[in-house]
Amino acid sequence: MPKHQVQLTDEQRQRLVDITSKGKTAVRTFKRSQILLLSEQGYKDQIIAERVGVSIATVERTRQKFVQQGLDAAITEKPRPGQPSKLDGKTEAFLIATACSDAPEGRAKWTMQLLADRLVALNKVDSISDETVRRILKKTNLSRG
């Protein structure tokens, strides 16, 4: 018998059935919904894990979250923090101003790599990739040429 028993109300069960019957939901939410429905039906963790395509630990965590924190916490995910930005507001403004300025001598226009190299050369950052430069400029809808 599992440590955390799943007992769904009629409303919760219907919500999970709706999630699993519609194709317009995130995969993790779908799988967690399946886990809870199968858990309530009395399936063992290993069977649930095989059917849903997750680890036994995921089944256990999902059941535990449901019992301790409720349905929403069990099926949805908290946003992940991601890596902090390499550039502060001033450096980002400098990058945009540089991209809008005339290209270096011998060049028709700025490239992402040239802009990245310029930021490093001027000690604005220790290192930065051309892809990071591209993403920052894309946020501003800046056209370089």
C-alpha positions as a Python dict, from the first residue, in 0.01 Angstrom:
ca = {
    (1, 'M'): (0, 0, 0),
    (2, 'P'): (148, 338, -102),
    (3, 'K'): (243, 587, 165),
    (4, 'H'): (29, 864, 10),
    (5, 'Q'): (-320, 746, -84),
    (6, 'V'): (-488, 938, -367),
    (7, 'Q'): (-858, 1001, -308),
    (8, 'L'): (-1013, 1231, -565),
    (9, 'T'): (-1336, 1424, -535),
    (10, 'D'): (-1579, 1398, -825),
    (11, 'E'): (-1473, 1747, -940),
    (12, 'Q'): (-1103, 1661, -926),
    (13, 'R'): (-1158, 1334, -1112),
    (14, 'Q'): (-1358, 1510, -1384),
    (15, 'R'): (-1090, 1775, -1420),
    (16, 'L'): (-821, 1508, -1463),
    (17, 'V'): (-1035, 1317, -1713),
    (18, 'D'): (-1086, 1639, -1910),
    (19, 'I'): (-710, 1703, -1912),
    (20, 'T'): (-627, 1352, -2031),
    (21, 'S'): (-900, 1344, -2297),
    (22, 'K'): (-808, 1676, -2460),
    (23, 'G'): (-491, 1707, -2664),
    (24, 'K'): (-426, 2070, -2573),
    (25, 'T'): (-220, 2040, -2256),
    (26, 'A'): (145, 2028, -2157),
    (27, 'V'): (296, 1679, -2159),
    (28, 'R'): (399, 1693, -1794),
    (29, 'T'): (52, 1803, -1685),
    (30, 'F'): (-99, 1522, -1894),
    (31, 'K'): (131, 1260, -1742),
    (32, 'R'): (75, 1381, -1386),
    (33, 'S'): (-300, 1368, -1444),
    (34, 'Q'): (-268, 1009, -1566),
    (35, 'I'): (-59, 922, -1259),
    (36, 'L'): (-326, 1052, -1022),
    (37, 'L'): (-610, 877, -1203),
    (38, 'L'): (-426, 544, -1208),
    (39, 'S'): (-317, 587, -845),
    (40, 'E'): (-676, 631, -736),
    (41, 'Q'): (-771, 313, -922),
    (42, 'G'): (-523, 124, -704),
    (43, 'Y'): (-245, 49, -954),
    (44, 'K'): (102, -11, -811),
    (45, 'D'): (371, 254, -868),
    (46, 'Q'): (573, 34, -1103),
    (47, 'I'): (272, -36, -1327),
    (48, 'I'): (180, 334, -1333),
    (49, 'A'): (539, 431, -1417),
    (50, 'E'): (549, 184, -1708),
    (51, 'R'): (208, 289, -1843),
    (52, 'V'): (274, 662, -1822),
    (53, 'G'): (641, 646, -1922),
    (54, 'V'): (794, 805, -1612),
    (55, 'S'): (1012, 689, -1324),
    (56, 'I'): (873, 538, -1006),
    (57, 'A'): (1012, 841, -821),
    (58, 'T'): (795, 1070, -1037),
    (59, 'V'): (487, 867, -947),
    (60, 'E'): (573, 889, -577),
    (61, 'R'): (645, 1264, -592),
    (62, 'T'): (322, 1335, -778),
    (63, 'R'): (112, 1143, -526),
    (64, 'Q'): (294, 1308, -234),
    (65, 'K'): (240, 1656, -379),
    (66, 'F'): (-128, 1583, -433),
    (67, 'V'): (-181, 1465, -74),
    (68, 'Q'): (24, 1745, 85),
    (69, 'Q'): (-49, 2044, -142),
    (70, 'G'): (-356, 1964, -351),
    (71, 'L'): (-442, 1900, -713),
    (72, 'D'): (-306, 2221, -867),
    (73, 'A'): (36, 2177, -707),
    (74, 'A'): (50, 1813, -818),
    (75, 'I'): (-23, 1868, -1187),
    (76, 'T'): (130, 2208, -1258),
    (77, 'E'): (490, 2316, -1253),
    (78, 'K'): (647, 2613, -1082),
    (79, 'P'): (836, 2839, -1321),
    (80, 'R'): (1205, 2764, -1335),
    (81, 'P'): (1443, 3050, -1267),
    (82, 'G'): (1682, 3006, -1561),
    (83, 'Q'): (2024, 3161, -1580),
    (84, 'P'): (2059, 3528, -1484),
    (85, 'S'): (2117, 3774, -1766),
    (86, 'K'): (2479, 3844, -1858),
    (87, 'L'): (2405, 4210, -1921),
    (88, 'D'): (2263, 4474, -1692),
    (89, 'G'): (2047, 4754, -1830),
    (90, 'K'): (2339, 4990, -1895),
    (91, 'T'): (2540, 4731, -2085),
    (92, 'E'): (2235, 4628, -2284),
    (93, 'A'): (2174, 4993, -2378),
    (94, 'F'): (2540, 5023, -2479),
    (95, 'L'): (2505, 4713, -2700),
    (96, 'I'): (2198, 4856, -2871),
    (97, 'A'): (2365, 5193, -2923),
    (98, 'T'): (2672, 5020, -3068),
    (99, 'A'): (2458, 4812, -3303),
    (100, 'C'): (2289, 5132, -3424),
    (101, 'S'): (2620, 5310, -3483),
    (102, 'D'): (2835, 5293, -3795),
    (103, 'A'): (3007, 4961, -3850),
    (104, 'P'): (3383, 4936, -3796),
    (105, 'E'): (3610, 5039, -4081),
    (106, 'G'): (3621, 4778, -4354),
    (107, 'R'): (3279, 4637, -4264),
    (108, 'A'): (2945, 4711, -4424),
    (109, 'K'): (2750, 4638, -4105),
    (110, 'W'): (2786, 4496, -3756),
    (111, 'T'): (2776, 4118, -3714),
    (112, 'M'): (2669, 3950, -3393),
    (113, 'Q'): (3024, 3828, -3338),
    (114, 'L'): (3170, 4176, -3394),
    (115, 'L'): (2928, 4320, -3137),
    (116, 'A'): (3016, 4045, -2888),
    (117, 'D'): (3387, 4104, -2943),
    (118, 'R'): (3340, 4480, -2895),
    (119, 'L'): (3169, 4429, -2557),
    (120, 'V'): (3454, 4206, -2441),
    (121, 'A'): (3723, 4441, -2578),
    (122, 'L'): (3572, 4736, -2390),
    (123, 'N'): (3551, 4530, -2068),
    (124, 'K'): (3172, 4556, -2056),
    (125, 'V'): (3156, 4177, -2000),
    (126, 'D'): (3407, 3898, -1943),
    (127, 'S'): (3260, 3688, -2222),
    (128, 'I'): (2943, 3680, -2430),
    (129, 'S'): (2833, 3470, -2725),
    (130, 'D'): (2704, 3600, -3054),
    (131, 'E'): (2381, 3412, -2980),
    (132, 'T'): (2327, 3610, -2659),
    (133, 'V'): (2383, 3931, -2854),
    (134, 'R'): (2130, 3815, -3115),
    (135, 'R'): (1866, 3739, -2850),
    (136, 'I'): (1909, 4079, -2685),
    (137, 'L'): (1881, 4263, -3015),
    (138, 'K'): (1582, 4051, -3116),
    (139, 'K'): (1402, 4157, -2794),
    (140, 'T'): (1427, 4518, -2912),
    (141, 'N'): (1316, 4436, -3269),
    (142, 'L'): (1635, 4602, -3388),
    (143, 'S'): (1722, 4570, -3754),
    (144, 'R'): (2092, 4605, -3823),
    (145, 'G'): (2074, 4702, -4177),
}
